[in-house]
């Protein structure tokens, strides 16, 4: 097993489990925008500490950025607030994130085909059908 292949996946899964539990237990009386602002402040501090710990070349690194970094920040805010309001509106942690992630996965399949010319195998088509069936069963 190549750890370099699976370690990022494990980090994503572990961080997502923690993330969804923390978003679910965020007090409803806490202002959503201030709560996210505090979270982003901690995220910024953490990423800057990681950046500076890895021998930064600020001028060069900054010159390699483009508008994607800024647009990514806006998309992240949408994701974070979306989940916060999803749970506040009464969705269960067990089904809200599942439905959202299956929906995202299905849309990314379409994006992969259209924009990145990815090919879908018969096995993957079966998985897509099962995902669609699962969405129907869960919320049908």
TIMAR-334107 format. One record per residue (C-alpha): residue number from 0; residue in one letter; x, y, z. Coordinates in nm, 3 decimals. Example, Ala and Ser with C-alpha at 12.3 -4.5 7.8 and 13.67 -1.06 7.14 Angstrom:
<recs>
<rec><k>0</k><r>a</r><xx>1.230</xx><yy>-0.450</yy><zz>0.780</zz></rec>
<rec><k>1</k><r>s</r><xx>1.367</xx><yy>-0.106</yy><zz>0.714</zz></rec>
</recs>
This chain:
<recs>
<rec><k>0</k><r>x</r><xx>0.000</xx><yy>0.000</yy><zz>0.000</zz></rec>
<rec><k>1</k><r>x</r><xx>0.141</xx><yy>0.336</yy><zz>-0.107</zz></rec>
<rec><k>2</k><r>x</r><xx>0.085</xx><yy>0.572</yy><zz>0.186</zz></rec>
<rec><k>3</k><r>x</r><xx>0.131</xx><yy>0.876</yy><zz>-0.039</zz></rec>
<rec><k>4</k><r>x</r><xx>-0.179</xx><yy>0.766</yy><zz>-0.228</zz></rec>
<rec><k>5</k><r>x</r><xx>-0.404</xx><yy>0.702</yy><zz>0.072</zz></rec>
<rec><k>6</k><r>x</r><xx>-0.281</xx><yy>0.951</yy><zz>0.332</zz></rec>
<rec><k>7</k><r>x</r><xx>-0.456</xx><yy>1.251</yy><zz>0.170</zz></rec>
<rec><k>8</k><r>x</r><xx>-0.778</xx><yy>1.049</yy><zz>0.153</zz></rec>
<rec><k>9</k><r>x</r><xx>-0.748</xx><yy>0.959</yy><zz>0.521</zz></rec>
<rec><k>10</k><r>x</r><xx>-0.687</xx><yy>1.323</yy><zz>0.611</zz></rec>
<rec><k>11</k><r>x</r><xx>-0.996</xx><yy>1.427</yy><zz>0.412</zz></rec>
<rec><k>12</k><r>x</r><xx>-1.216</xx><yy>1.162</yy><zz>0.573</zz></rec>
<rec><k>13</k><r>x</r><xx>-1.090</xx><yy>1.229</yy><zz>0.926</zz></rec>
<rec><k>14</k><r>x</r><xx>-1.116</xx><yy>1.607</yy><zz>0.891</zz></rec>
<rec><k>15</k><r>x</r><xx>-1.464</xx><yy>1.579</yy><zz>0.737</zz></rec>
<rec><k>16</k><r>x</r><xx>-1.594</xx><yy>1.367</yy><zz>1.024</zz></rec>
<rec><k>17</k><r>x</r><xx>-1.463</xx><yy>1.623</yy><zz>1.274</zz></rec>
<rec><k>18</k><r>x</r><xx>-1.590</xx><yy>1.913</yy><zz>1.060</zz></rec>
<rec><k>19</k><r>x</r><xx>-1.947</xx><yy>1.783</yy><zz>1.029</zz></rec>
<rec><k>20</k><r>x</r><xx>-1.969</xx><yy>1.705</yy><zz>1.400</zz></rec>
<rec><k>21</k><r>x</r><xx>-1.843</xx><yy>2.052</yy><zz>1.491</zz></rec>
<rec><k>22</k><r>x</r><xx>-2.080</xx><yy>2.225</yy><zz>1.248</zz></rec>
<rec><k>23</k><r>x</r><xx>-2.372</xx><yy>2.016</yy><zz>1.378</zz></rec>
<rec><k>24</k><r>x</r><xx>-2.304</xx><yy>2.117</yy><zz>1.740</zz></rec>
<rec><k>25</k><r>x</r><xx>-2.243</xx><yy>2.487</yy><zz>1.670</zz></rec>
<rec><k>26</k><r>x</r><xx>-2.493</xx><yy>2.659</yy><zz>1.900</zz></rec>
<rec><k>27</k><r>x</r><xx>-2.798</xx><yy>2.786</yy><zz>1.710</zz></rec>
<rec><k>28</k><r>x</r><xx>-2.778</xx><yy>3.116</yy><zz>1.897</zz></rec>
<rec><k>29</k><r>x</r><xx>-2.422</xx><yy>3.173</yy><zz>1.771</zz></rec>
<rec><k>30</k><r>x</r><xx>-2.419</xx><yy>3.420</yy><zz>1.482</zz></rec>
<rec><k>31</k><r>x</r><xx>-2.341</xx><yy>3.212</yy><zz>1.174</zz></rec>
<rec><k>32</k><r>x</r><xx>-2.122</xx><yy>3.476</yy><zz>1.011</zz></rec>
<rec><k>33</k><r>x</r><xx>-1.918</xx><yy>3.554</yy><zz>1.323</zz></rec>
<rec><k>34</k><r>x</r><xx>-1.879</xx><yy>3.182</yy><zz>1.392</zz></rec>
<rec><k>35</k><r>x</r><xx>-1.748</xx><yy>3.126</yy><zz>1.038</zz></rec>
<rec><k>36</k><r>x</r><xx>-1.525</xx><yy>3.431</yy><zz>1.068</zz></rec>
<rec><k>37</k><r>x</r><xx>-1.363</xx><yy>3.287</yy><zz>1.380</zz></rec>
<rec><k>38</k><r>x</r><xx>-1.324</xx><yy>2.951</yy><zz>1.204</zz></rec>
<rec><k>39</k><r>x</r><xx>-1.163</xx><yy>3.120</yy><zz>0.905</zz></rec>
<rec><k>40</k><r>x</r><xx>-0.932</xx><yy>3.317</yy><zz>1.132</zz></rec>
<rec><k>41</k><r>x</r><xx>-0.810</xx><yy>2.989</yy><zz>1.282</zz></rec>
<rec><k>42</k><r>x</r><xx>-0.784</xx><yy>2.838</yy><zz>0.933</zz></rec>
<rec><k>43</k><r>x</r><xx>-0.580</xx><yy>3.135</yy><zz>0.814</zz></rec>
<rec><k>44</k><r>x</r><xx>-0.349</xx><yy>3.117</yy><zz>1.116</zz></rec>
<rec><k>45</k><r>x</r><xx>-0.303</xx><yy>2.742</yy><zz>1.067</zz></rec>
<rec><k>46</k><r>x</r><xx>-0.231</xx><yy>2.767</yy><zz>0.694</zz></rec>
<rec><k>47</k><r>x</r><xx>0.012</xx><yy>3.055</yy><zz>0.741</zz></rec>
<rec><k>48</k><r>x</r><xx>0.197</xx><yy>2.861</yy><zz>1.011</zz></rec>
<rec><k>49</k><r>x</r><xx>0.219</xx><yy>2.562</yy><zz>0.775</zz></rec>
<rec><k>50</k><r>x</r><xx>0.328</xx><yy>2.792</yy><zz>0.491</zz></rec>
<rec><k>51</k><r>x</r><xx>0.607</xx><yy>2.954</yy><zz>0.691</zz></rec>
<rec><k>52</k><r>x</r><xx>0.717</xx><yy>2.617</yy><zz>0.832</zz></rec>
<rec><k>53</k><r>x</r><xx>0.781</xx><yy>2.497</yy><zz>0.475</zz></rec>
<rec><k>54</k><r>x</r><xx>1.042</xx><yy>2.755</yy><zz>0.372</zz></rec>
<rec><k>55</k><r>x</r><xx>0.836</xx><yy>3.018</yy><zz>0.194</zz></rec>
<rec><k>56</k><r>x</r><xx>0.950</xx><yy>3.225</yy><zz>-0.101</zz></rec>
<rec><k>57</k><r>x</r><xx>0.678</xx><yy>3.487</yy><zz>-0.062</zz></rec>
<rec><k>58</k><r>x</r><xx>0.741</xx><yy>3.700</yy><zz>-0.371</zz></rec>
<rec><k>59</k><r>x</r><xx>0.767</xx><yy>3.398</yy><zz>-0.598</zz></rec>
<rec><k>60</k><r>x</r><xx>0.479</xx><yy>3.214</yy><zz>-0.431</zz></rec>
<rec><k>61</k><r>x</r><xx>0.252</xx><yy>3.519</yy><zz>-0.444</zz></rec>
<rec><k>62</k><r>x</r><xx>0.332</xx><yy>3.581</yy><zz>-0.812</zz></rec>
<rec><k>63</k><r>x</r><xx>0.216</xx><yy>3.226</yy><zz>-0.893</zz></rec>
<rec><k>64</k><r>x</r><xx>-0.136</xx><yy>3.295</yy><zz>-0.762</zz></rec>
<rec><k>65</k><r>x</r><xx>-0.425</xx><yy>3.385</yy><zz>-0.988</zz></rec>
<rec><k>66</k><r>x</r><xx>-0.796</xx><yy>3.469</yy><zz>-0.940</zz></rec>
<rec><k>67</k><r>x</r><xx>-0.868</xx><yy>3.103</yy><zz>-0.865</zz></rec>
<rec><k>68</k><r>x</r><xx>-0.740</xx><yy>3.150</yy><zz>-0.508</zz></rec>
<rec><k>69</k><r>x</r><xx>-0.991</xx><yy>3.429</yy><zz>-0.448</zz></rec>
<rec><k>70</k><r>x</r><xx>-1.279</xx><yy>3.243</yy><zz>-0.612</zz></rec>
<rec><k>71</k><r>x</r><xx>-1.193</xx><yy>2.936</yy><zz>-0.405</zz></rec>
<rec><k>72</k><r>x</r><xx>-1.235</xx><yy>3.144</yy><zz>-0.091</zz></rec>
<rec><k>73</k><r>x</r><xx>-1.585</xx><yy>3.247</yy><zz>-0.200</zz></rec>
<rec><k>74</k><r>x</r><xx>-1.675</xx><yy>2.885</yy><zz>-0.281</zz></rec>
<rec><k>75</k><r>x</r><xx>-1.550</xx><yy>2.771</yy><zz>0.061</zz></rec>
<rec><k>76</k><r>x</r><xx>-1.772</xx><yy>3.027</yy><zz>0.234</zz></rec>
<rec><k>77</k><r>x</r><xx>-2.069</xx><yy>2.889</yy><zz>0.039</zz></rec>
<rec><k>78</k><r>x</r><xx>-1.989</xx><yy>2.534</yy><zz>0.145</zz></rec>
<rec><k>79</k><r>x</r><xx>-1.938</xx><yy>2.623</yy><zz>0.509</zz></rec>
<rec><k>80</k><r>x</r><xx>-2.247</xx><yy>2.838</yy><zz>0.546</zz></rec>
<rec><k>81</k><r>x</r><xx>-2.449</xx><yy>2.587</yy><zz>0.344</zz></rec>
<rec><k>82</k><r>x</r><xx>-2.368</xx><yy>2.307</yy><zz>0.587</zz></rec>
<rec><k>83</k><r>x</r><xx>-2.423</xx><yy>2.527</yy><zz>0.891</zz></rec>
<rec><k>84</k><r>x</r><xx>-2.768</xx><yy>2.632</yy><zz>0.769</zz></rec>
<rec><k>85</k><r>x</r><xx>-2.843</xx><yy>2.275</yy><zz>0.650</zz></rec>
<rec><k>86</k><r>x</r><xx>-2.799</xx><yy>2.141</yy><zz>1.003</zz></rec>
<rec><k>87</k><r>x</r><xx>-2.972</xx><yy>2.439</yy><zz>1.163</zz></rec>
<rec><k>88</k><r>x</r><xx>-3.274</xx><yy>2.379</yy><zz>0.942</zz></rec>
<rec><k>89</k><r>x</r><xx>-3.310</xx><yy>2.031</yy><zz>1.090</zz></rec>
<rec><k>90</k><r>x</r><xx>-3.122</xx><yy>1.794</yy><zz>0.862</zz></rec>
<rec><k>91</k><r>x</r><xx>-2.970</xx><yy>1.492</yy><zz>1.031</zz></rec>
<rec><k>92</k><r>x</r><xx>-2.590</xx><yy>1.465</yy><zz>1.026</zz></rec>
<rec><k>93</k><r>x</r><xx>-2.632</xx><yy>1.110</yy><zz>0.892</zz></rec>
<rec><k>94</k><r>x</r><xx>-2.835</xx><yy>1.208</yy><zz>0.585</zz></rec>
<rec><k>95</k><r>x</r><xx>-2.772</xx><yy>1.577</yy><zz>0.515</zz></rec>
<rec><k>96</k><r>x</r><xx>-2.405</xx><yy>1.539</yy><zz>0.435</zz></rec>
<rec><k>97</k><r>x</r><xx>-2.468</xx><yy>1.211</yy><zz>0.252</zz></rec>
<rec><k>98</k><r>x</r><xx>-2.723</xx><yy>1.366</yy><zz>0.018</zz></rec>
<rec><k>99</k><r>x</r><xx>-2.509</xx><yy>1.675</yy><zz>-0.035</zz></rec>
<rec><k>100</k><r>x</r><xx>-2.196</xx><yy>1.472</yy><zz>-0.110</zz></rec>
<rec><k>101</k><r>x</r><xx>-2.370</xx><yy>1.229</yy><zz>-0.345</zz></rec>
<rec><k>102</k><r>x</r><xx>-2.521</xx><yy>1.526</yy><zz>-0.528</zz></rec>
<rec><k>103</k><r>x</r><xx>-2.180</xx><yy>1.691</yy><zz>-0.555</zz></rec>
<rec><k>104</k><r>x</r><xx>-2.023</xx><yy>1.366</yy><zz>-0.677</zz></rec>
<rec><k>105</k><r>x</r><xx>-2.286</xx><yy>1.326</yy><zz>-0.947</zz></rec>
<rec><k>106</k><r>x</r><xx>-2.236</xx><yy>1.684</yy><zz>-1.067</zz></rec>
<rec><k>107</k><r>x</r><xx>-1.858</xx><yy>1.638</yy><zz>-1.064</zz></rec>
<rec><k>108</k><r>x</r><xx>-1.896</xx><yy>1.334</yy><zz>-1.289</zz></rec>
<rec><k>109</k><r>x</r><xx>-2.071</xx><yy>1.554</yy><zz>-1.543</zz></rec>
<rec><k>110</k><r>x</r><xx>-1.805</xx><yy>1.825</yy><zz>-1.502</zz></rec>
<rec><k>111</k><r>x</r><xx>-1.531</xx><yy>1.564</yy><zz>-1.543</zz></rec>
<rec><k>112</k><r>x</r><xx>-1.681</xx><yy>1.443</yy><zz>-1.869</zz></rec>
<rec><k>113</k><r>x</r><xx>-1.751</xx><yy>1.788</yy><zz>-2.014</zz></rec>
<rec><k>114</k><r>x</r><xx>-1.452</xx><yy>1.993</yy><zz>-1.898</zz></rec>
<rec><k>115</k><r>x</r><xx>-1.177</xx><yy>1.738</yy><zz>-1.838</zz></rec>
<rec><k>116</k><r>x</r><xx>-1.269</xx><yy>1.473</yy><zz>-2.096</zz></rec>
<rec><k>117</k><r>x</r><xx>-1.273</xx><yy>1.198</yy><zz>-1.836</zz></rec>
<rec><k>118</k><r>x</r><xx>-1.416</xx><yy>0.864</yy><zz>-1.939</zz></rec>
<rec><k>119</k><r>x</r><xx>-1.669</xx><yy>0.668</yy><zz>-1.738</zz></rec>
<rec><k>120</k><r>x</r><xx>-1.638</xx><yy>0.291</yy><zz>-1.717</zz></rec>
<rec><k>121</k><r>x</r><xx>-1.925</xx><yy>0.045</yy><zz>-1.691</zz></rec>
<rec><k>122</k><r>x</r><xx>-1.835</xx><yy>-0.008</yy><zz>-1.323</zz></rec>
<rec><k>123</k><r>x</r><xx>-1.856</xx><yy>0.366</yy><zz>-1.262</zz></rec>
<rec><k>124</k><r>x</r><xx>-2.191</xx><yy>0.384</yy><zz>-1.442</zz></rec>
<rec><k>125</k><r>x</r><xx>-2.321</xx><yy>0.116</yy><zz>-1.207</zz></rec>
<rec><k>126</k><r>x</r><xx>-2.194</xx><yy>0.320</yy><zz>-0.911</zz></rec>
<rec><k>127</k><r>x</r><xx>-2.370</xx><yy>0.629</yy><zz>-1.047</zz></rec>
<rec><k>128</k><r>x</r><xx>-2.694</xx><yy>0.432</yy><zz>-1.078</zz></rec>
<rec><k>129</k><r>x</r><xx>-2.658</xx><yy>0.310</yy><zz>-0.720</zz></rec>
<rec><k>130</k><r>x</r><xx>-2.597</xx><yy>0.667</yy><zz>-0.599</zz></rec>
<rec><k>131</k><r>x</r><xx>-2.908</xx><yy>0.789</yy><zz>-0.779</zz></rec>
<rec><k>132</k><r>x</r><xx>-3.104</xx><yy>0.499</yy><zz>-0.636</zz></rec>
<rec><k>133</k><r>x</r><xx>-2.973</xx><yy>0.577</yy><zz>-0.291</zz></rec>
<rec><k>134</k><r>x</r><xx>-3.084</xx><yy>0.940</yy><zz>-0.320</zz></rec>
<rec><k>135</k><r>x</r><xx>-3.430</xx><yy>0.823</yy><zz>-0.424</zz></rec>
<rec><k>136</k><r>x</r><xx>-3.451</xx><yy>0.576</yy><zz>-0.134</zz></rec>
<rec><k>137</k><r>x</r><xx>-3.328</xx><yy>0.826</yy><zz>0.127</zz></rec>
<rec><k>138</k><r>x</r><xx>-3.546</xx><yy>1.121</yy><zz>0.024</zz></rec>
<rec><k>139</k><r>x</r><xx>-3.805</xx><yy>0.960</yy><zz>-0.209</zz></rec>
</recs>
